[in-house]
Amino acid sequence: MLLNTFRVAALAFLLVALACSERPSTTGPAASNRATVPPGTPTVSGAEQLARSMALALGDPAFRAHVKQQLDRSSFREHKLPFQRFLAADGGRGAAALARGTGVATADLTREANRAMPLEMYLPVPEHRRAWKGGADILVATAVGDHEAPVAFDVHGNRRLLDAERPPATPVLAVVPVETDFSVAPNICLLLLPCGGGGGGGGGTPPPPPPGLYMTRSHFVDDFEGWLKGDPEFEVHILGQKGQTDSLTDYQCAGEKQPTPYYFDQNGLDWSGNVQLFSKVQLDAYNAAHPGQNIRVFVVEDDDTACQIKANRDLLGDLLKAVDGANKSLGAGNDSTGTAGKSFKRASAFQKLWAAIAAFFNTNDELVGTGVEDVVVGVSYPGYNWIVKGENNVTNGWLALSMK
């Protein structure tokens, strides 16, 4: 037993010695670019290591100019670039620059980048995009989780933690998990609504919108997005009974990644326009298949996968229980069109839908809340008629909903 203990100790000593002998020398030309890591500081890895490598590479004025040019040329929202694709472009120019700055082989840097989760890079703060002219006054930051304190590096590789809620005065280049679908070219038609769909030439009166449930205004009390993640990605989902089970499923999503008429892009706390949430055909089909059941208008701030709600099942279930409990189980709605006009009115949300509601929600989108008609809540806001109620029945926003 004692012999085995000595063998294990000797093996451990040998491994430590080999690791120390393989550390790169600190006397080469690249040593001045390396940050002094205090004892006990965790070794950076993954996205954090790549962010540090990018920061060191930005110590080269020529590479900074190249990065600035590529960001300015990007036609994606917020001038985003796919990080791994940027490294590989122009014969691997970016990867070579990061490898040089970090003092590693380009092949090793490329292997590490390809092993990491898909990343994107951009300046998420509009003031930073306007202020940065390509100088050395730049930080490179990363964070995997929303509202997580970003880890940042300057062009000398010095590491610091940034405030999770407020950006610094120094411009920040974010290297973060991908939220953008870079496989689809930006659709200028969607950015310049209305577009397409009109028959004939010479203008004239546009055709009426297809019948259905519409949202014409929305306001939220927060953007529910950490500053490092840039603009919020609000989505409105129509949830309803799944088959004849006690579960809910997602019937339709409206958001920035959706085609017309389900496209809308809200980049601040307020939005106005005309977006369809659920067509009359869809609603009639739902009512025929699910007699006595109603639909929920549910808002999320999407963190990664467009129009796929991902959140902790218990948080989602608790949210709906709290909202329905405080609002007479009237946290749903349905078409109430009649002789008095077209309308979308409050309706019962049944308790049996709570049990398995979150079976398909399993990661971390922000649950803004579920819509409740203002007459149920007992509070109204001019120009709006539905209130968005979130966790603990807190009011997180208000919507203008109507049948057309």
C-alpha positions in Angstrom: 0.0 0.0 0.0 2.8 2.4 1.0 4.7 1.5 -2.2 1.6 2.4 -4.3 1.4 5.7 -2.5 5.0 6.6 -3.3 4.4 5.6 -7.0 1.4 7.9 -7.2 3.3 10.8 -5.6 6.2 10.3 -8.0 4.0 10.2 -11.0 2.2 13.4 -9.9 5.6 15.1 -9.4 6.8 14.0 -12.8 3.6 15.4 -14.5 4.0 18.7 -12.8 7.6 18.9 -13.8 6.8 18.1 -17.4 4.1 20.7 -17.5 6.4 23.4 -16.1 9.1 22.5 -18.7 6.6 22.9 -21.5 5.5 26.4 -20.6 6.6 28.9 -23.2 9.5 31.1 -22.3 8.6 34.6 -21.0 11.8 36.1 -22.5 10.7 36.2 -26.2 9.4 39.2 -28.1 5.8 38.2 -27.4 6.3 38.2 -23.6 5.5 41.9 -23.3 2.1 41.3 -24.7 1.2 38.7 -22.1 -0.7 39.6 -18.9 0.7 38.7 -15.6 -1.8 36.3 -14.0 -1.9 36.6 -10.2 -1.5 33.4 -8.3 -4.8 31.5 -7.9 -6.4 33.1 -11.0 -8.4 30.4 -12.8 -7.0 29.5 -16.3 -9.1 31.0 -19.0 -10.6 28.6 -21.6 -13.1 28.4 -24.4 -14.7 31.6 -25.3 -12.8 33.5 -22.7 -9.4 32.3 -24.1 -10.5 33.3 -27.6 -11.6 36.7 -26.3 -8.2 37.2 -24.8 -6.5 36.1 -28.0 -8.6 38.6 -29.9 -7.7 41.4 -27.5 -4.0 40.7 -27.8 -4.3 40.6 -31.6 -5.9 44.0 -31.5 -2.7 45.4 -30.2 -1.6 45.5 -33.8 -2.9 48.7 -35.5 -3.1 47.0 -38.9 -5.3 44.2 -37.6 -7.5 46.7 -35.7 -8.1 48.5 -38.9 -9.0 45.3 -40.6 -11.5 44.4 -37.8 -13.0 47.8 -37.9 -13.4 47.6 -41.7 -15.1 44.2 -41.5 -17.5 45.3 -38.8 -18.5 48.4 -40.6 -19.1 46.4 -43.8 -21.3 43.8 -42.1 -24.9 44.0 -43.3 -26.3 42.0 -40.3 -28.1 43.7 -37.5 -25.8 45.6 -35.2 -23.0 44.9 -37.7 -22.4 41.4 -36.3 -19.8 39.0 -37.7 -19.6 35.2 -37.3 -16.5 34.8 -35.2 -15.2 31.5 -36.5 -15.9 32.4 -40.1 -14.1 35.7 -39.6 -11.0 33.9 -38.4 -11.0 31.6 -41.4 -11.7 34.3 -44.0 -8.9 35.6 -46.3 -6.8 32.5 -46.0 -7.1 32.5 -42.2 -5.9 36.0 -41.7 -7.8 36.4 -38.5 -6.7 33.1 -37.0 -3.0 34.0 -37.9 -3.3 37.4 -36.2 -4.8 35.8 -33.0 -2.1 33.1 -33.0 0.7 35.7 -33.3 -0.7 37.9 -30.5 -1.1 34.9 -28.2 2.2 33.3 -29.1 0.7 29.9 -30.3 0.7 28.1 -33.6 -2.0 29.1 -36.0 -3.1 25.4 -36.3 -3.6 25.2 -32.5 -5.5 28.5 -32.4 -7.8 27.3 -35.3 -8.4 24.0 -33.6 -9.4 25.8 -30.3 -11.7 28.1 -32.2 -13.4 25.3 -34.0 -13.8 23.3 -30.8 -15.6 26.2 -29.1 -19.3 26.9 -29.3 -20.4 29.0 -32.3 -19.6 32.6 -31.5 -20.3 36.0 -33.0 -18.6 39.3 -32.5 -19.8 42.9 -32.6 -19.9 46.1 -30.6 -23.2 45.7 -28.7 -23.5 49.2 -27.3 -24.6 51.8 -30.0 -22.5 54.6 -28.4 -19.4 52.3 -28.6 -20.0 51.6 -32.3 -20.1 55.4 -32.9 -17.2 56.2 -30.7 -14.6 53.5 -31.7 -12.5 54.7 -34.6 -10.1 51.7 -34.7 -7.8 52.8 -31.9 -6.3 50.8 -29.0 -9.1 52.1 -26.7 -11.0 48.8 -27.0 -11.8 45.9 -24.7 -12.8 42.4 -25.8 -15.4 40.8 -23.5 -17.3 37.6 -23.3 -20.0 36.0 -21.2 -22.0 32.8 -21.8 -25.1 33.5 -19.7 -27.3 36.6 -20.0 -26.8 39.1 -17.2 -23.5 37.4 -16.3 -20.6 39.7 -15.4 -18.6 39.9 -18.6 -14.9 38.9 -18.5 -12.9 41.5 -20.5 -9.4 41.9 -21.8 -7.5 45.0 -23.0 -4.9 44.9 -25.9 -2.2 43.9 -23.4 -4.2 40.9 -22.2 -5.0 42.3 -18.8 -8.2 40.6 -17.5 -11.0 42.4 -15.6 -14.6 41.8 -14.7 -17.2 44.3 -16.1 -20.5 45.4 -14.5 -23.2 43.0 -15.7 -25.8 45.8 -15.9 -23.9 48.9 -17.1 -21.3 49.0 -19.9 -18.0 50.8 -19.3 -17.0 54.0 -21.1 -14.3 52.2 -23.1 -15.7 50.6 -26.3 -16.3 46.8 -25.9 -16.1 44.2 -28.7 -18.2 41.3 -27.6 -17.3 37.7 -28.5 -20.4 35.8 -27.4 -22.6 32.8 -28.3 -24.3 33.2 -31.6 -27.9 34.6 -31.7 -27.9 35.5 -35.4 -28.7 33.2 -38.3 -25.7 34.0 -40.5 -26.8 31.4 -43.1 -29.6 33.7 -44.3 -28.7 37.0 -45.9 -30.4 40.1 -44.3 -33.8 40.6 -45.9 -34.0 44.3 -46.8 -37.7 43.8 -47.7 -38.3 42.9 -44.0 -36.4 46.0 -42.8 -38.4 48.4 -45.0 -42.0 47.3 -44.2 -44.4 47.3 -45.9 -43.1 45.5 -48.9 -44.2 43.0 -51.5 -47.6 41.4 -51.8 -49.3 44.2 -53.7 -50.8 43.3 -57.0 -50.6 45.5 -60.1 -48.7 48.7 -60.5 -49.2 52.3 -59.8 -49.8 52.2 -56.0 -53.5 52.5 -55.0 -55.1 51.3 -51.8 -53.1 48.5 -50.1 -55.1 45.2 -49.7 -56.6 44.7 -46.2 -54.6 42.5 -43.8 -55.5 38.9 -43.7 -58.0 38.2 -40.9 -56.7 37.2 -37.5 -55.3 38.3 -34.2 -53.0 41.3 -34.5 -50.6 43.3 -32.2 -50.3 47.0 -33.0 -48.4 48.3 -30.1 -46.2 46.9 -27.3 -44.4 48.4 -24.3 -42.1 46.5 -21.9 -40.7 47.8 -18.6 -37.2 46.3 -19.3 -35.4 45.0 -22.3 -34.6 41.7 -20.4 -31.2 41.6 -22.2 -27.8 42.0 -20.7 -25.9 44.9 -22.4 -23.3 42.6 -23.8 -26.0 40.8 -25.8 -27.0 43.9 -27.6 -30.6 44.6 -28.7 -33.4 42.5 -27.3 -35.1 39.8 -29.3 -38.7 40.0 -28.2 -41.0 37.2 -29.5 -44.8 36.7 -29.0 -45.9 33.1 -28.9 -49.4 31.7 -29.2 -49.7 28.7 -26.8 -52.6 26.3 -26.7 -53.6 22.8 -25.8 -51.4 20.0 -27.2 -53.8 17.5 -28.8 -56.2 16.3 -26.0 -53.5 16.2 -23.4 -52.9 18.3 -20.3 -49.9 20.1 -21.9 -49.4 23.3 -23.8 -47.6 23.6 -27.2 -46.5 26.5 -29.3 -48.8 27.1 -32.3 -47.3 30.3 -33.7 -44.4 32.7 -33.1 -44.1 36.4 -34.2 -40.6 37.9 -34.1 -37.7 39.3 -36.0 -36.7 36.0 -37.6 -40.2 35.4 -38.9 -41.6 36.1 -42.4 -44.4 38.6 -43.1 -47.1 38.8 -41.6 -45.5 37.4 -38.4 -42.4 39.6 -38.7 -41.8 42.4 -36.1 -38.5 43.7 -34.6 -38.6 45.5 -31.3 -35.3 47.0 -30.4 -36.3 49.2 -27.5 -39.0 49.3 -24.8 -41.7 50.5 -27.3 -42.9 49.3 -30.6 -45.8 50.1 -32.9 -46.9 48.6 -36.2 -49.1 45.8 -37.4 -48.0 42.2 -36.8 -50.2 39.2 -37.0 -49.9 36.8 -34.1 -52.4 34.1 -35.2 -54.5 34.0 -38.4 -58.3 33.5 -38.3 -57.8 30.3 -40.2 -55.4 29.0 -37.4 -57.7 30.2 -34.6 -60.8 28.6 -36.2 -59.0 25.3 -36.7 -57.7 25.5 -33.1 -61.2 26.1 -31.7 -62.7 23.2 -33.8 -60.0 20.8 -32.5 -60.0 22.0 -28.9 -63.6 22.9 -27.9 -63.7 24.9 -24.7 -60.0 25.5 -24.7 -58.3 28.9 -25.2 -55.0 30.4 -26.2 -52.3 32.2 -24.3 -50.4 35.2 -25.7 -46.9 34.6 -24.2 -43.9 36.9 -24.5 -40.2 35.9 -24.3 -36.9 37.6 -24.8 -35.1 35.1 -26.9 -31.4 34.3 -26.1 -30.3 31.9 -28.8 -32.7 29.9 -30.9 -35.3 32.0 -32.7 -38.9 31.1 -32.1 -38.1 28.1 -29.8 -39.0 28.8 -26.2 -36.4 27.6 -23.8 -36.7 28.1 -20.1 -36.7 26.2 -16.8 -39.9 24.2 -16.6 -40.5 25.1 -12.9 -40.1 28.8 -13.5 -42.6 28.7 -16.3 -45.1 26.6 -14.4 -44.8 28.8 -11.3 -45.2 32.0 -13.5 -48.5 30.7 -14.9 -49.8 29.5 -11.6 -49.1 32.9 -10.0 -50.7 34.9 -12.9 -53.8 32.7 -13.1 -54.2 32.6 -9.4 -54.1 36.3 -9.1 -56.4 36.9 -12.1 -59.3 34.5 -11.7 -57.8 32.0 -14.1 -58.5 34.4 -16.9 -55.0 34.5 -18.3 -56.1 33.4 -21.8 -58.2 34.8 -24.7 -60.2 34.0 -27.7 -62.0 35.5 -30.7 -65.2 37.3 -29.4 -66.1 38.8 -32.7 -69.9 39.5 -32.9 -72.4 42.1 -34.0 -70.7 44.6 -31.7 -67.5 44.3 -33.8 -64.3 42.3 -33.9 -62.5 41.7 -30.6 -60.1 39.4 -28.7 -61.4 39.0 -25.2 -60.4 37.3 -21.9 -61.1 33.6 -21.6 -60.5 30.9 -19.0 -57.1 29.3 -18.7 -57.6 25.8 -17.4 -55.6 24.4 -14.5 -55.0 21.1 -16.2 -52.7 22.8 -18.6 -50.2 23.6 -15.9 -48.9 20.1 -15.0 -46.9 19.4 -18.1 -46.6 22.9 -19.4 -42.8 23.1 -19.3 -41.9 19.7 -20.6 -40.4 21.2 -23.7 -38.7 24.3 -22.0 -35.3 23.5 -20.8 -32.7 26.3 -21.0 -32.7 30.1 -20.5 -34.9 32.4 -22.5 -36.2 35.3 -20.5 -39.9 34.8 -19.6 -41.4 38.2 -20.0 -44.9 37.0 -19.2 -48.3 36.0 -20.3 -51.1 38.4 -21.5 -54.1 39.1 -19.3 -56.8 41.5 -20.5 -56.7 44.9 -18.7 -60.3 44.6 -17.4 -59.3 41.4 -15.5 -56.1 43.1 -14.0 -58.0 46.2 -13.1 -55.3 48.5 -14.5 -55.3 50.1 -18.0 -52.9 52.1 -20.0 -54.1 54.4 -22.8 -53.8 52.8 -26.2 -53.3 49.2 -24.8 -55.8 46.5 -23.7 -53.7 43.5 -22.5 -51.2 43.5 -19.6 -48.1 41.3 -19.7 -47.8 39.5 -16.3 -44.6 37.8 -15.4 -43.1 35.9 -12.4 -45.0 36.6 -9.2 -47.7 38.3 -11.2 -45.4 41.3 -11.7 -46.4 43.6 -14.6 -43.7 43.5 -17.3 -45.4 45.3 -20.1 -48.6 46.0 -22.0 -49.9 45.2 -25.5 -52.6 46.4 -27.9 -54.3 43.3 -29.3 -57.3 43.2 -31.7 -59.0 40.9 -34.2 -59.0 42.2 -37.8 
